[in-house]
Amino acid sequence: LKVALDGTENINLHRPTITVPVEEGAQYRLSVYWKGEQITTRTNPFFELYFKDGEKTKTIRSKQKRGSWNWQRINMGFDVPMGTHFVNLRLRRHSTQSLDKLISGTIYLDDVQLTRYN
């Protein structure tokens, strides 16, 4: 997947998002490869996984990246709480009020895998 940002907006990015069924009480690992080219601003993209944990939403995030980087793998492990049947995966970036709020650059995502491992 290629996400091109043209530097004309202060994007509150929360797409693409995918909802994936999981087994409650199981352990999973999310693996994603990503690459960035000339990503600007201090508020940068990250990969996010979120799901319901009772009445609350639990969120797991990768580190934000800026500038350019070659293909890197993001790995995030997590336990699925009892009563949770779906997790959501998405590319994320918060909008900001900083002077460098208009983000530009290109993000690539590849080989997204959610694997049960217990």
C-alpha positions in Angstrom: 0.0 0.0 0.0 1.3 3.5 -0.9 0.1 6.6 1.0 1.2 9.8 -0.6 1.0 13.0 1.5 1.3 16.2 -0.6 2.0 18.8 2.2 -1.2 20.7 1.7 -3.1 19.4 4.8 -2.8 18.9 8.5 -4.0 15.4 8.3 -5.6 13.5 11.2 -4.8 10.1 9.5 -6.7 7.1 10.7 -6.9 5.1 7.4 -6.5 2.5 6.1 -8.2 0.6 8.9 -8.9 -3.1 8.9 -10.9 -5.1 11.5 -9.7 -8.7 12.1 -11.4 -11.5 14.1 -9.3 -12.9 16.9 -9.9 -15.6 19.6 -10.4 -14.3 23.1 -7.7 -15.3 25.6 -5.2 -15.9 22.8 -1.8 -14.3 22.2 -1.1 -12.6 18.8 1.8 -10.9 17.1 1.3 -8.2 14.5 4.0 -7.8 11.9 4.1 -5.0 9.3 6.8 -3.9 7.0 6.9 -0.1 6.3 9.1 2.4 4.5 9.1 6.2 4.4 10.3 8.8 2.0 10.8 12.4 3.0 8.2 12.4 5.8 8.0 15.9 7.2 6.7 17.4 10.5 7.3 16.6 14.1 3.9 14.8 14.4 4.5 11.7 12.3 2.8 8.5 11.3 2.8 5.3 13.3 1.0 2.0 13.1 -1.7 1.3 15.7 -3.6 -1.7 17.0 -6.7 -1.2 19.2 -9.4 -3.3 20.7 -12.0 -3.4 23.5 -10.9 -4.5 26.9 -14.1 -4.6 28.9 -15.5 -1.0 28.8 -12.1 0.5 27.8 -10.3 0.6 24.5 -6.7 -0.7 24.7 -4.2 0.8 22.2 -0.8 -0.4 21.2 1.3 1.9 19.0 4.6 1.7 17.1 7.1 4.5 17.3 6.6 7.5 15.1 9.0 7.9 12.1 10.2 11.0 10.4 12.4 11.6 7.3 13.3 8.6 5.1 13.9 5.0 6.1 14.3 1.8 4.3 12.0 -1.2 4.8 11.7 -1.9 8.5 9.6 -4.5 10.4 7.2 -3.4 13.1 6.4 -6.2 15.6 3.8 -5.8 18.3 2.7 -8.7 20.6 -0.5 -8.6 22.6 -2.9 -10.7 24.6 -6.6 -10.7 23.6 -8.8 -10.1 26.7 -11.7 -12.4 27.4 -14.8 -11.0 25.7 -12.8 -9.4 22.8 -13.5 -10.9 19.4 -12.0 -8.3 17.0 -8.9 -6.1 16.8 -8.5 -3.1 14.5 -5.2 -2.2 12.7 -4.5 1.2 11.1 -2.0 3.7 9.9 -2.2 6.7 12.2 -1.1 10.3 12.5 -2.6 13.0 14.8 -3.2 16.4 13.5 -1.3 19.2 15.3 -1.2 22.9 15.8 2.6 23.2 15.4 4.0 25.4 12.7 5.1 22.4 10.6 1.6 20.8 10.6 1.3 20.3 6.8 2.7 16.8 6.4 4.3 15.6 3.1 6.1 12.4 2.0 5.2 8.9 1.1 4.6 5.8 3.3 4.6 2.2 2.1 3.1 -0.7 3.9 3.6 -4.4 3.0 3.3 -7.9 4.3 0.9 -7.1 7.2 0.4 -10.3 9.3 -1.5 -11.1 12.4 -0.4 -14.4 13.8 -1.7 -16.4 16.8 1.3 -17.8 18.7 0.1 -19.6 21.9 
